[in-house]
Amino acid sequence: MLTISRVAAYAGVTVRAIRHYHEIGLLPEPVRDRSGYRTYDAAAIVRLIRIHTLADAGVPLARVQELLDAGPDEFAAGVREIDKNLRAEIRRLRGTRQRLAGLAAGDRLALPRCVLDYLDRLRALGVDERQIEAERDGWILVAAQVPDQIDAVIAQKHEDLDNPDVVELYLLLNDALDWPPDDPRVVEIADIVERLMIRAVQSGEAGPDAITDSFATLLDAAMLESSPGAARLLAILEDRGWKGWTRIEKFPANRLDPAMTGDDA
C-alpha cells in the first residue's frame, strides 16, 4: 500500500491534483489506515495514470470519466469528437492571434490596403499628420459602412488628387486646424471647396450608394469636430447655396453661377 505522495510521484502528478480528482469523483477515495492516512493500491495508480494521460492530451476533465468507462468503439468515437472540438478551438485561437497582430499594426486593423495607400500618398504630398488622423477616422467609418464600394471610392479619391485644387485644399487644411473660426483664410478654403463641389455635381459624383442620410450626418458631424473653423466653412457654403459635406447638394432654388462653371448664361 502506498501513501498519496508516493502515488503522485509514480503517476507524475501533484498531490493537489489527486485530491482534486477525489473531489470531482474521478478517482475513488481509498480507505484510511489506522493512522488516518490514505493508502492506495496498484489499481488506483493505473486509473490515476489513465486520468492524467487523458487530461494531458487535452480531454476536458468533464469528459474523462465518460471515456474511462467507455468500451473500445465508444472510446474511439469520443476521442474523435474531442479532437474535432480541439481543432475548432485551434482555429479560433489562430483568429484571435491574427486580430492581436492587427492591433499591434494600428491602422491596419480597421482599414483596407487601398485606404492605407491613399493616406500614405497624402503624407507624401505634405499633409499634416493631424489631418491624416482626421481623414483616417472618417475612412474607418466609411470602410465599415460600405466595404464593397471602398475600392471604387478610393480610386476616385486618387483621381481627385490629380487636381491642383484638391492638393491646395489639403495643404491649407494643415494650418486651418489651428485657425480661429473668424480667420479670413476660411473664405479662401470655401472658394476652393465650392469649385470642387461644382465639379462633383457636374460629373455626377454623389458618393457611395449605400451612404444613408443618418450616416452622412454622422460623417458631417465628425468633420465639424475636426477644426474650430469647420462650422463657419459650412455656413459660408450654405450661404452660397450648398448643403452637406459627405453628400454634396445644391439648393434647388439656386442655379450654378456661370462664372464658376464656365457655361454661358
C-alpha positions as a printed Julia matrix, in Angstrom:
265×3 Matrix{Float64}:
   0.0    0.0     0.0
   1.25   3.48   -0.91
   0.73   6.94    0.51
  -0.68   9.81   -1.58
   2.75  11.39   -2.05
   4.26   8.14   -3.35
   1.3    7.61   -5.72
   1.69  11.15   -7.01
   5.35  10.53   -7.75
   4.61   7.25   -9.57
   1.85   8.79  -11.72
   3.66  12.05  -12.45
   1.02  14.3   -10.91
   0.8   16.51   -7.86
  -0.82  15.64   -4.55
  -3.13  18.57   -5.1
  -4.28  17.08   -8.43
  -5.06  13.74   -6.77
  -7.14  15.49   -4.11
  -8.99  17.38   -6.84
  -9.73  14.1    -8.66
 -11.16  12.76   -5.41
 -13.37  15.82   -5.02
 -14.89  15.57   -8.53
 -15.31  11.8    -8.37
 -12.75  10.8   -11.0
 -10.62   8.82   -8.57
 -12.35   6.92   -5.75
 -11.0    7.94   -2.37
  -9.33   4.96   -0.65
  -9.87   3.86    2.91
  -7.58   5.28    5.54
  -5.25   3.22    7.68
  -5.23   3.21   11.48
  -3.15   6.37   11.49
  -5.69   8.19    9.31
  -3.59   8.19    6.13
  -4.99   7.29    2.7
  -3.41   4.17    1.27
  -3.5    3.33   -2.44
  -3.14   0.08   -4.35
  -1.85  -0.65   -7.85
  -5.34  -0.31   -9.41
  -5.57   3.26   -8.12
  -2.2    4.09   -9.67
  -3.28   2.64  -13.04
  -6.52   4.67  -13.01
  -4.64   7.78  -11.99
  -2.18   7.34  -14.86
  -5.08   6.93  -17.3
  -6.75  10.09  -15.95
  -3.52  12.03  -16.23
  -2.86  10.76  -19.77
  -6.32  11.79  -20.99
  -6.16  15.19  -19.28
  -2.65  15.82  -20.59
  -3.9   15.03  -24.13
  -6.43  17.84  -23.85
  -9.51  15.88  -22.82
 -11.68  18.06  -20.54
 -11.97  16.57  -17.04
 -15.75  16.57  -17.5
 -15.28  14.02  -20.31
 -12.56  11.9   -18.69
 -14.99   9.82  -16.62
 -17.06   9.06  -19.72
 -14.02   7.84  -21.64
 -12.67   5.8   -18.74
 -15.93   3.87  -18.56
 -16.42   3.53  -22.34
 -15.88   0.47  -24.48
 -13.39   0.49  -27.38
 -15.83   1.83  -30.0
 -17.3    4.47  -27.7
 -13.81   5.48  -26.61
 -12.66   5.95  -30.22
 -15.78   7.97  -31.08
 -15.32  10.14  -28.0
 -11.7   10.83  -28.85
 -12.66  11.81  -32.42
 -15.27  14.24  -31.11
 -12.8   15.79  -28.69
 -10.24  16.09  -31.48
 -12.82  17.87  -33.65
 -13.56  20.33  -30.86
  -9.86  20.92  -30.27
  -9.29  21.67  -33.96
 -12.13  24.19  -33.86
 -10.58  25.8   -30.79
  -7.22  25.97  -32.55
  -8.84  27.81  -35.48
 -10.48  30.22  -33.04
  -7.18  30.89  -31.28
  -5.41  31.45  -34.6
  -8.07  34.01  -35.48
  -7.54  35.68  -32.11
  -3.8   35.85  -32.73
  -4.38  37.42  -36.15
  -6.62  40.06  -34.59
  -3.98  40.74  -31.93
  -1.37  41.13  -34.66
  -3.72  43.61  -36.31
  -3.97  45.58  -33.08
  -0.19  45.81  -32.99
  -0.27  47.11  -36.56
  -2.5   50.06  -35.6
  -4.46  51.41  -38.59
  -4.13  48.15  -40.48
  -6.66  46.59  -38.13
  -9.59  48.72  -39.29
  -8.6   49.93  -42.77
  -8.19  48.1   -46.09
  -4.95  48.33  -48.02
  -6.35  50.8   -50.56
  -7.13  53.38  -47.85
  -3.71  52.97  -46.23
  -2.09  53.6   -49.62
  -4.21  56.71  -50.08
  -3.2   58.05  -46.66
   0.45  57.37  -47.5
   0.0   59.41  -50.69
  -1.37  62.29  -48.61
   1.69  62.09  -46.37
   3.94  62.24  -49.43
   2.15  65.42  -50.52
   2.98  67.02  -47.19
  -0.36  66.68  -45.45
  -0.03  67.17  -41.67
  -0.32  64.03  -39.53
  -3.19  65.55  -37.55
  -5.1   65.97  -40.8
  -4.17  62.39  -41.73
  -5.64  61.17  -38.43
  -8.89  63.05  -39.02
  -9.07  61.64  -42.53
  -8.27  58.16  -41.26
 -11.09  58.21  -38.73
 -13.56  59.14  -41.44
 -12.35  56.32  -43.67
 -12.67  53.82  -40.83
 -16.37  54.72  -40.65
 -16.83  54.59  -44.42
 -14.97  51.29  -44.86
 -17.16  49.68  -42.2
 -20.36  51.05  -43.77
 -19.67  50.3   -47.47
 -16.88  47.68  -47.61
 -17.92  46.58  -51.08
 -17.55  50.1   -52.51
 -14.44  51.32  -50.75
 -12.04  50.35  -53.57
 -14.04  52.38  -56.12
 -14.35  55.34  -53.75
 -10.6   55.41  -53.07
  -9.86  55.09  -56.79
 -11.9   58.26  -57.31
 -10.02  59.97  -54.47
  -6.73  59.19  -56.18
  -8.08  60.81  -59.36
  -9.13  63.83  -57.29
  -5.55  64.25  -56.05
  -4.52  64.92  -59.66
  -6.49  68.18  -59.36
  -4.26  71.02  -58.06
  -7.25  72.48  -56.19
  -7.55  69.32  -54.11
  -3.87  69.33  -53.19
  -4.03  73.04  -52.34
  -7.09  72.39  -50.17
  -5.32  69.67  -48.21
  -2.29  71.88  -47.61
  -4.47  74.8   -46.49
  -6.32  72.49  -44.1
  -2.98  71.67  -42.47
  -2.89  75.14  -40.98
  -6.66  75.52  -40.67
  -6.71  73.04  -37.8
  -5.36  75.87  -35.6
  -7.2   78.83  -37.17
  -9.86  80.64  -35.15
 -13.35  80.49  -36.7
 -13.14  84.14  -37.89
  -9.85  83.72  -39.75
 -10.29  85.34  -43.21
  -8.5   82.42  -44.87
 -11.56  80.25  -44.2
 -13.16  82.11  -47.13
 -10.25  81.03  -49.35
 -10.93  77.42  -48.37
 -14.64  77.91  -49.07
 -13.79  79.17  -52.6
 -11.75  76.05  -53.34
 -14.36  73.73  -51.83
 -17.1   75.37  -53.89
 -15.13  74.87  -57.09
 -14.72  71.21  -56.18
 -18.42  70.9   -55.32
 -19.41  72.34  -58.7
 -17.1   69.86  -60.4
 -18.58  66.99  -58.37
 -22.17  67.97  -59.22
 -21.37  68.36  -62.91
 -19.64  64.97  -63.05
 -22.4   63.24  -61.06
 -20.16  62.31  -58.13
 -22.62  61.7   -55.29
 -20.57  59.41  -53.07
 -21.12  55.72  -52.27
 -24.65  54.48  -52.96
 -25.01  52.84  -49.54
 -24.38  56.05  -47.56
 -27.62  56.69  -45.69
 -28.82  60.11  -44.54
 -28.08  59.26  -40.91
 -24.57  58.03  -41.74
 -23.87  61.14  -43.84
 -24.97  63.23  -40.84
 -22.53  61.28  -38.65
 -19.63  61.94  -41.03
 -20.55  65.62  -41.3
 -20.57  65.85  -37.5
 -17.07  64.32  -37.37
 -15.9   66.93  -39.86
 -17.38  69.74  -37.74
 -15.46  68.48  -34.7
 -12.13  68.4   -36.57
 -11.45  72.15  -36.57
 -12.76  75.36  -34.94
 -13.36  76.88  -38.39
 -15.27  73.92  -39.82
 -18.71  75.2   -38.76
 -18.02  78.61  -40.32
 -16.84  76.96  -43.55
 -20.09  75.03  -43.85
 -22.07  78.19  -43.02
 -20.31  80.07  -45.85
 -21.05  77.25  -48.28
 -24.68  77.17  -47.15
 -24.96  80.92  -47.77
 -23.78  80.22  -51.31
 -26.5   77.6   -51.78
 -24.7   74.39  -50.87
 -25.57  71.87  -48.2
 -23.85  68.78  -46.89
 -20.24  67.7   -46.88
 -20.38  63.95  -47.19
 -23.31  64.17  -49.61
 -22.96  67.33  -51.69
 -26.19  69.01  -52.77
 -27.1   72.31  -54.39
 -30.23  74.01  -53.1
 -32.88  73.6   -55.84
 -33.75  77.31  -55.74
 -30.27  78.31  -56.91
 -28.55  77.87  -60.26
 -24.84  77.29  -60.63
 -23.02  80.58  -61.19
 -22.0   80.66  -64.9
 -18.79  82.44  -63.86
 -17.89  79.43  -61.71
 -18.91  76.76  -64.22
 -17.71  78.37  -67.4
 -21.16  77.91  -69.03
 -22.91  80.66  -70.97
 -25.85  82.3   -69.25
